[in-house]
Amino acid sequence: MKKRPFAVPVALLCATALTGCGLVSADAADSRTVTVWLMKGSASDAFLERFTSAYEDENPGVTLDIAIQEWSGIGNKIVDALASETPPDVIEVGNTQVAQYAETEQLYDLTLESVRDLGQEEWLPGLAQPGSIDGSQFGIPWYAANRVVIYRKDLFARAGIQEPPTTREQWLEDTEAVNSTGAEGIYLAGQDWYTLAGFVWDEGGDLAVEKDGGWQGALHTPAALRGMEFYKELQSLGSGPRNADEENPPQTEVFAEGEVAQIIAIPGAATAIEALNPDLSGELGYFPIPGRTADEPCAVFTGGSDLVVPAKARERGAAIDVVKALAGEKWQTDLARTMNYVPNKTSLAKVVEGQEGTAAMAVGAARGRATPNSVRWADVEADNPIKPYMTAVLQGQDPESAARAASKRITASLGG
């Protein structure tokens, strides 16, 4: 086994990916280097070391050159790299960023590489859909994370609630029951637009839709308005500010400092909560955001990463093998258990059973979505009209009028 220092977590990850599947063959005399860019924090040192060691043991002559990238400023850096004559061979990108890079026409179309072998039909929709542009699969799903409800078991028990709710109606009733005990049923900030997006999607609506070759804001549609109506009802059951998002103030601090029964967040927020209030250790539970019926949970925004291969990759064959390894069952299972991520396929949800928070995420991820697949969606978020729209409705303005104004701004940002 080759020995090397593993100071950078991402570096280790890629190396291991290649090892695990053994899909790249090389004679000792045929020395090749595969360059991989991964994002900071995507995987632990331990995972990456396992992955790298296994790959290099099974594939003598192939070396992985892994470079960890910071999220800040990564968009321009990747665009520049794709345009160069010597881009990396594999790049990890945010799932909602694939369209931006595909527009450069510098990504390799992985549809040609039998992606069906990776279980394409079982990929999480929130990762697979943004990786597909005009019928071509440029991004291969790697890992996902999404919001769940984090709740205090003791406050639920005090209110006589034995099991977490599975429908919206029951969720409202349980939250009101907690309020009747003197605790706060839920803390939901007024501008938590990712959570709103889930309610909108659950009603059959969207934030924006593609029409006549362009994109148009869709917050004013009846379905989207129903999603906002439910958000308003739920938000009214707590003290969350109507004119701020979940980071102002940080909802984890609010949850830790008072008798708040629920917040909507990724499960990892529980670690911060318990650090602020150790007395809550063992009292926190998780459940998927409830849907309209008990048959399926609410749709949720899926965050995470896809893997892409530049069109000019010098080691394209090896790069594709790296992607297949990282996206394959063996290393998906390892990554999910190590990092508490949702694996890239619905059929792998079973591998995180027993990890309460991750398992709750996996249930929701089966109905996950991503933001509209426009190359200009980042422009919407830069001057986000959804947040003031939400505040306007929560403060009593006419929902349809406020939604039409927000939709108009979204359309303008998307170039519609």
PyMOL commands that set and color helices and strands:
alter all, ss='L'
color gray80, all
select helices_A, chain A and resi 9-21+45-58+74-83+95-102+110-113+115-118+120-122+125-128+153-158+168-179+193-202+222-235+251-257+269-276+278-280+316-327+329-339+346-352+356-365+377-382+386-394+399-413
alter helices_A, ss='H'
color red, helices_A
select strands_A, chain A and resi 32-39+62-69+90-94+132-133+136-137+140-146+148-152+208-211+214-217+262-265+284-287+300-308+368-369
alter strands_A, ss='S'
color yellow, strands_A
deselect
rebuild
show_as cartoon
